[in-house]
Amino acid sequence: MKFHPKKSDFVFIGLVIAVIVFVTLLPSPRDNNPPAPNDLAHHGIKLEKDCLACHMRGGERPLKERHPKRQDCFKCHRLGV
């Protein structure tokens, strides 16, 4: 028995490809958030715990209240820009 693709099969495959392309082109959080400053204070930072030394509550530059309570800084902020 031979498979003969129908028009609806090609439409489905085209829609799947369109969805994959659309999702791939969506901006990532890194594209929308500011990069880490390119200054001496941020030079050489490789670990998120280094960020928290200054940006924790009571630190030199604490995060704003509206900032997400996360500790994976590099997921949203890119380095070396």
N, CA, C and O atoms as CSV, one atom per row, in Angstrom:
chain,resi,resn,atom,element,x,y,z
A,1,MET,N,N,0.844,-1.174,0.000
A,1,MET,CA,C,0.000,0.000,0.000
A,1,MET,C,C,0.895,1.245,0.000
A,1,MET,O,O,1.769,1.391,0.853
A,2,LYS,N,N,0.672,2.101,-0.928
A,2,LYS,CA,C,1.474,3.291,-1.110
A,2,LYS,C,C,0.771,4.498,-0.494
A,2,LYS,O,O,-0.444,4.660,-0.605
A,3,PHE,N,N,1.589,5.355,0.169
A,3,PHE,CA,C,1.041,6.571,0.788
A,3,PHE,C,C,1.048,7.695,-0.232
A,3,PHE,O,O,2.081,7.992,-0.833
A,4,HIS,N,N,-0.090,8.311,-0.424
A,4,HIS,CA,C,-0.217,9.447,-1.329
A,4,HIS,C,C,-0.592,10.668,-0.491
A,4,HIS,O,O,-1.712,10.758,0.010
A,5,PRO,N,N,0.355,11.620,-0.337
A,5,PRO,CA,C,0.043,12.802,0.480
A,5,PRO,C,C,-1.084,13.632,-0.141
A,5,PRO,O,O,-1.174,13.802,-1.357
A,6,LYS,N,N,-1.920,14.131,0.738
A,6,LYS,CA,C,-3.034,14.972,0.301
A,6,LYS,C,C,-2.643,16.433,0.488
A,6,LYS,O,O,-1.625,16.746,1.106
A,7,LYS,N,N,-3.458,17.306,-0.048
A,7,LYS,CA,C,-3.223,18.732,0.097
A,7,LYS,C,C,-3.210,19.126,1.576
A,7,LYS,O,O,-2.410,19.967,1.984
A,8,SER,N,N,-4.076,18.533,2.366
A,8,SER,CA,C,-4.152,18.866,3.793
A,8,SER,C,C,-2.865,18.474,4.526
A,8,SER,O,O,-2.501,19.125,5.505
A,9,ASP,N,N,-2.171,17.429,4.076
A,9,ASP,CA,C,-0.889,17.046,4.676
A,9,ASP,C,C,0.158,18.142,4.451
A,9,ASP,O,O,0.918,18.468,5.363
A,10,PHE,N,N,0.199,18.702,3.261
A,10,PHE,CA,C,1.152,19.768,2.965
A,10,PHE,C,C,0.810,21.046,3.733
A,10,PHE,O,O,1.705,21.767,4.174
A,11,VAL,N,N,-0.471,21.321,3.889
A,11,VAL,CA,C,-0.894,22.488,4.663
A,11,VAL,C,C,-0.453,22.317,6.117
A,11,VAL,O,O,0.055,23.262,6.721
A,12,PHE,N,N,-0.641,21.132,6.680
A,12,PHE,CA,C,-0.244,20.865,8.063
A,12,PHE,C,C,1.268,21.029,8.239
A,12,PHE,O,O,1.722,21.662,9.192
A,13,ILE,N,N,2.031,20.462,7.326
A,13,ILE,CA,C,3.496,20.574,7.398
A,13,ILE,C,C,3.918,22.035,7.273
A,13,ILE,O,O,4.828,22.471,7.978
A,14,GLY,N,N,3.286,22.786,6.405
A,14,GLY,CA,C,3.592,24.203,6.254
A,14,GLY,C,C,3.286,24.991,7.516
A,14,GLY,O,O,4.061,25.868,7.899
A,15,LEU,N,N,2.164,24.692,8.171
A,15,LEU,CA,C,1.819,25.366,9.424
A,15,LEU,C,C,2.813,25.030,10.535
A,15,LEU,O,O,3.193,25.904,11.314
A,16,VAL,N,N,3.227,23.784,10.610
A,16,VAL,CA,C,4.211,23.384,11.622
A,16,VAL,C,C,5.520,24.132,11.403
A,16,VAL,O,O,6.113,24.631,12.360
A,17,ILE,N,N,5.969,24.215,10.181
A,17,ILE,CA,C,7.208,24.938,9.873
A,17,ILE,C,C,7.052,26.422,10.203
A,17,ILE,O,O,7.977,27.032,10.740
A,18,ALA,N,N,5.895,27.011,9.890
A,18,ALA,CA,C,5.659,28.426,10.193
A,18,ALA,C,C,5.703,28.679,11.699
A,18,ALA,O,O,6.268,29.682,12.135
A,19,VAL,N,N,5.121,27.794,12.495
A,19,VAL,CA,C,5.139,27.949,13.955
A,19,VAL,C,C,6.570,27.842,14.481
A,19,VAL,O,O,6.970,28.622,15.345
A,20,ILE,N,N,7.334,26.893,13.974
A,20,ILE,CA,C,8.722,26.726,14.412
A,20,ILE,C,C,9.538,27.972,14.082
A,20,ILE,O,O,10.314,28.434,14.918
A,21,VAL,N,N,9.381,28.518,12.893
A,21,VAL,CA,C,10.111,29.723,12.498
A,21,VAL,C,C,9.686,30.895,13.379
A,21,VAL,O,O,10.539,31.659,13.831
A,22,PHE,N,N,8.389,31.054,13.631
A,22,PHE,CA,C,7.888,32.150,14.466
A,22,PHE,C,C,8.461,32.073,15.876
A,22,PHE,O,O,8.920,33.085,16.406
A,23,VAL,N,N,8.443,30.904,16.488
A,23,VAL,CA,C,8.956,30.743,17.852
A,23,VAL,C,C,10.461,30.997,17.884
A,23,VAL,O,O,10.968,31.577,18.845
A,24,THR,N,N,11.163,30.579,16.873
A,24,THR,CA,C,12.610,30.794,16.803
A,24,THR,C,C,12.953,32.282,16.725
A,24,THR,O,O,13.977,32.704,17.261
A,25,LEU,N,N,12.126,33.066,16.077
A,25,LEU,CA,C,12.402,34.489,15.885
A,25,LEU,C,C,11.928,35.370,17.039
A,25,LEU,O,O,12.191,36.573,17.039
A,26,LEU,N,N,11.237,34.795,18.019
A,26,LEU,CA,C,10.799,35.579,19.171
A,26,LEU,C,C,12.012,36.092,19.936
A,26,LEU,O,O,13.008,35.380,20.060
A,27,PRO,N,N,11.943,37.314,20.450
A,27,PRO,CA,C,13.093,37.831,21.213
A,27,PRO,C,C,13.247,37.104,22.535
A,27,PRO,O,O,12.264,36.713,23.165
A,28,SER,N,N,14.474,36.931,22.939
A,28,SER,CA,C,14.740,36.286,24.225
A,28,SER,C,C,14.810,37.357,25.299
A,28,SER,O,O,14.938,38.537,24.974
A,29,PRO,N,N,14.730,36.978,26.577
A,29,PRO,CA,C,14.864,37.969,27.640
A,29,PRO,C,C,16.172,38.754,27.542
A,29,PRO,O,O,16.215,39.927,27.911
A,30,ARG,N,N,17.211,38.135,27.062
A,30,ARG,CA,C,18.504,38.817,26.933
A,30,ARG,C,C,18.432,39.964,25.935
A,30,ARG,O,O,19.162,40.945,26.072
A,31,ASP,N,N,17.566,39.857,24.937
A,31,ASP,CA,C,17.440,40.918,23.936
A,31,ASP,C,C,16.712,42.137,24.495
A,31,ASP,O,O,16.940,43.256,24.036
A,32,ASN,N,N,15.847,41.935,25.471
A,32,ASN,CA,C,15.016,43.018,26.000
A,32,ASN,C,C,15.583,43.655,27.265
A,32,ASN,O,O,15.144,44.742,27.639
A,33,ASN,N,N,16.508,43.040,27.915
A,33,ASN,CA,C,17.056,43.540,29.164
A,33,ASN,C,C,18.406,44.192,28.943
A,33,ASN,O,O,19.125,43.850,28.005
A,34,PRO,N,N,18.751,45.140,29.817
A,34,PRO,CA,C,20.041,45.809,29.648
A,34,PRO,C,C,21.198,44.857,29.915
A,34,PRO,O,O,21.092,43.968,30.759
A,35,PRO,N,N,22.301,45.040,29.200
A,35,PRO,CA,C,23.480,44.224,29.480
A,35,PRO,C,C,24.149,44.683,30.766
A,35,PRO,O,O,23.883,45.778,31.262
A,36,ALA,N,N,25.006,43.849,31.292
A,36,ALA,CA,C,25.821,44.266,32.433
A,36,ALA,C,C,26.740,45.385,31.939
A,36,ALA,O,O,27.280,45.288,30.837
A,37,PRO,N,N,26.926,46.435,32.725
A,37,PRO,CA,C,27.784,47.539,32.278
A,37,PRO,C,C,29.205,47.068,31.982
A,37,PRO,O,O,29.718,46.147,32.617
A,38,ASN,N,N,29.819,47.712,31.016
A,38,ASN,CA,C,31.185,47.379,30.641
A,38,ASN,C,C,32.128,48.340,31.378
A,38,ASN,O,O,32.767,49.195,30.764
A,39,ASP,N,N,32.200,48.182,32.709
A,39,ASP,CA,C,33.063,49.039,33.516
A,39,ASP,C,C,33.946,48.165,34.412
A,39,ASP,O,O,33.821,46.940,34.417
A,40,LEU,N,N,34.824,48.801,35.156
A,40,LEU,CA,C,35.758,48.046,36.002
A,40,LEU,C,C,35.054,47.211,37.063
A,40,LEU,O,O,35.513,46.118,37.396
A,41,ALA,N,N,33.945,47.714,37.597
A,41,ALA,CA,C,33.231,46.976,38.638
A,41,ALA,C,C,32.673,45.655,38.117
A,41,ALA,O,O,32.543,44.698,38.881
A,42,HIS,N,N,32.344,45.589,36.833
A,42,HIS,CA,C,31.753,44.382,36.255
A,42,HIS,C,C,32.751,43.564,35.450
A,42,HIS,O,O,32.419,42.472,34.989
A,43,HIS,N,N,33.955,44.066,35.274
A,43,HIS,CA,C,34.973,43.355,34.512
A,43,HIS,C,C,35.404,42.090,35.267
A,43,HIS,O,O,35.746,42.159,36.447
A,44,GLY,N,N,35.388,40.987,34.618
A,44,GLY,CA,C,35.839,39.741,35.224
A,44,GLY,C,C,34.762,38.967,35.960
A,44,GLY,O,O,35.054,37.908,36.516
A,45,ILE,N,N,33.519,39.456,35.985
A,45,ILE,CA,C,32.439,38.719,36.657
A,45,ILE,C,C,32.099,37.490,35.823
A,45,ILE,O,O,31.829,37.592,34.626
A,46,LYS,N,N,32.116,36.351,36.459
A,46,LYS,CA,C,31.800,35.094,35.774
A,46,LYS,C,C,30.671,34.330,36.460
A,46,LYS,O,O,30.060,33.458,35.842
A,47,LEU,N,N,30.385,34.638,37.722
A,47,LEU,CA,C,29.376,33.912,38.493
A,47,LEU,C,C,28.309,34.860,39.021
A,47,LEU,O,O,28.594,36.013,39.342
A,48,GLU,N,N,27.074,34.364,39.109
A,48,GLU,CA,C,25.985,35.178,39.618
A,48,GLU,C,C,26.230,35.632,41.056
A,48,GLU,O,O,25.795,36.716,41.444
A,49,LYS,N,N,26.920,34.814,41.846
A,49,LYS,CA,C,27.167,35.218,43.236
A,49,LYS,C,C,28.023,36.476,43.293
A,49,LYS,O,O,27.945,37.225,44.266
A,50,ASP,N,N,28.846,36.726,42.261
A,50,ASP,CA,C,29.616,37.960,42.199
A,50,ASP,C,C,28.693,39.165,42.015
A,50,ASP,O,O,28.974,40.245,42.534
A,51,CYS,N,N,27.605,38.988,41.288
A,51,CYS,CA,C,26.633,40.074,41.102
A,51,CYS,C,C,25.955,40.408,42.428
A,51,CYS,O,O,25.753,41.575,42.764
A,52,LEU,N,N,25.612,39.366,43.170
A,52,LEU,CA,C,24.853,39.556,44.403
A,52,LEU,C,C,25.650,40.264,45.481
A,52,LEU,O,O,25.066,40.800,46.423
A,53,ALA,N,N,26.966,40.280,45.366
A,53,ALA,CA,C,27.780,40.978,46.366
A,53,ALA,C,C,27.391,42.454,46.432
A,53,ALA,O,O,27.363,43.026,47.521
A,54,CYS,N,N,27.095,43.075,45.311
A,54,CYS,CA,C,26.702,44.495,45.283
A,54,CYS,C,C,25.190,44.689,45.170
A,54,CYS,O,O,24.655,45.681,45.666
A,55,HIS,N,N,24.500,43.750,44.523
A,55,HIS,CA,C,23.095,43.968,44.179
A,55,HIS,C,C,22.108,43.337,45.145
A,55,HIS,O,O,20.910,43.331,44.863
A,56,MET,N,N,22.563,42.805,46.274
A,56,MET,CA,C,21.621,42.278,47.260
A,56,MET,C,C,21.103,43.421,48.130
A,56,MET,O,O,21.675,44.511,48.146
A,57,ARG,N,N,20.025,43.161,48.843
A,57,ARG,CA,C,19.472,44.180,49.734
A,57,ARG,C,C,20.527,44.579,50.762
A,57,ARG,O,O,21.120,43.725,51.419
A,58,GLY,N,N,20.749,45.863,50.891
A,58,GLY,CA,C,21.779,46.362,51.791
A,58,GLY,C,C,23.137,46.479,51.138
A,58,GLY,O,O,24.083,46.949,51.771
A,59,GLY,N,N,23.261,46.062,49.890
A,59,GLY,CA,C,24.524,46.164,49.169
A,59,GLY,C,C,24.728,47.562,48.609
A,59,GLY,O,O,23.910,48.456,48.825
A,60,GLU,N,N,25.822,47.739,47.890
A,60,GLU,CA,C,26.164,49.046,47.330
A,60,GLU,C,C,25.117,49.542,46.335
A,60,GLU,O,O,24.767,50.723,46.343
A,61,ARG,N,N,24.616,48.653,45.482
A,61,ARG,CA,C,23.592,48.997,44.483
A,61,ARG,C,C,22.494,47.936,44.501
A,61,ARG,O,O,22.444,47.096,43.604
A,62,PRO,N,N,21.602,47.957,45.517
A,62,PRO,CA,C,20.579,46.912,45.619
A,62,PRO,C,C,19.606,46.947,44.442
A,62,PRO,O,O,19.368,47.995,43.843
A,63,LEU,N,N,19.050,45.780,44.127
A,63,LEU,CA,C,18.068,45.686,43.056
A,63,LEU,C,C,16.797,46.403,43.464
A,63,LEU,O,O,16.478,46.487,44.650
A,64,LYS,N,N,16.072,46.920,42.484
A,64,LYS,CA,C,14.803,47.586,42.756
A,64,LYS,C,C,13.776,46.553,43.200
A,64,LYS,O,O,13.912,45.365,42.911
A,65,GLU,N,N,12.767,47.008,43.892
A,65,GLU,CA,C,11.719,46.114,44.406
A,65,GLU,C,C,11.010,45.355,43.282
A,65,GLU,O,O,10.601,44.209,43.466
A,66,ARG,N,N,10.867,45.991,42.126
A,66,ARG,CA,C,10.141,45.338,41.025
A,66,ARG,C,C,10.997,44.313,40.273
A,66,ARG,O,O,10.482,43.590,39.420
A,67,HIS,N,N,12.287,44.244,40.577
A,67,HIS,CA,C,13.160,43.275,39.925
A,67,HIS,C,C,12.774,41.876,40.377
A,67,HIS,O,O,12.512,41.674,41.563
A,68,PRO,N,N,12.730,40.901,39.470
A,68,PRO,CA,C,12.393,39.527,39.867
A,68,PRO,C,C,13.342,39.003,40.941
A,68,PRO,O,O,14.536,39.306,40.925
A,69,LYS,N,N,12.812,38.229,41.858
A,69,LYS,CA,C,13.610,37.670,42.963
A,69,LYS,C,C,14.285,36.386,42.484
A,69,LYS,O,O,13.969,35.290,42.948
A,70,ARG,N,N,15.214,36.543,41.555
A,70,ARG,CA,C,15.937,35.402,40.986
A,70,ARG,C,C,17.414,35.619,41.195
A,70,ARG,O,O,17.867,36.729,41.472
A,71,GLN,N,N,18.157,34.543,41.058
A,71,GLN,CA,C,19.604,34.649,41.221
A,71,GLN,C,C,20.347,34.034,40.037
A,71,GLN,O,O,21.480,33.573,40.176
A,72,ASP,N,N,19.713,34.031,38.895
A,72,ASP,CA,C,20.384,33.564,37.675
A,72,ASP,C,C,20.504,34.748,36.703
A,72,ASP,O,O,19.844,34.798,35.665
A,73,CYS,N,N,21.363,35.689,37.078
A,73,CYS,CA,C,21.504,36.976,36.394
A,73,CYS,C,C,21.806,36.824,34.898
A,73,CYS,O,O,21.276,37.572,34.077
A,74,PHE,N,N,22.651,35.860,34.552
A,74,PHE,CA,C,23.117,35.739,33.170
A,74,PHE,C,C,22.052,35.161,32.252
A,74,PHE,O,O,22.233,35.149,31.035
A,75,LYS,N,N,20.960,34.687,32.802
A,75,LYS,CA,C,19.877,34.206,31.955
A,75,LYS,C,C,19.239,35.392,31.222
A,75,LYS,O,O,18.766,35.250,30.094
A,76,CYS,N,N,19.228,36.561,31.870
A,76,CYS,CA,C,18.611,37.753,31.275
A,76,CYS,C,C,19.605,38.838,30.886
A,76,CYS,O,O,19.352,39.588,29.942
A,77,HIS,N,N,20.713,38.939,31.580
A,77,HIS,CA,C,21.681,40.001,31.328
A,77,HIS,C,C,22.948,39.417,30.712
A,77,HIS,O,O,23.559,38.502,31.264
A,78,ARG,N,N,23.327,39.958,29.565
A,78,ARG,CA,C,24.524,39.459,28.892
A,78,ARG,C,C,25.750,40.235,29.356
A,78,ARG,O,O,25.649,41.396,29.751
A,79,LEU,N,N,26.869,39.605,29.306
A,79,LEU,CA,C,28.124,40.200,29.754
A,79,LEU,C,C,28.965,40.662,28.578
A,79,LEU,O,O,28.766,40.223,27.446
A,80,GLY,N,N,29.902,41.547,28.857
A,80,GLY,CA,C,30.901,41.928,27.875
A,80,GLY,C,C,30.411,42.793,26.757
A,80,GLY,O,O,30.961,42.748,25.657
A,81,VAL,N,N,29.382,43.589,27.003
A,81,VAL,CA,C,28.869,44.469,25.943
A,81,VAL,C,C,29.229,45.884,26.251
A,81,VAL,O,O,28.892,46.787,25.486
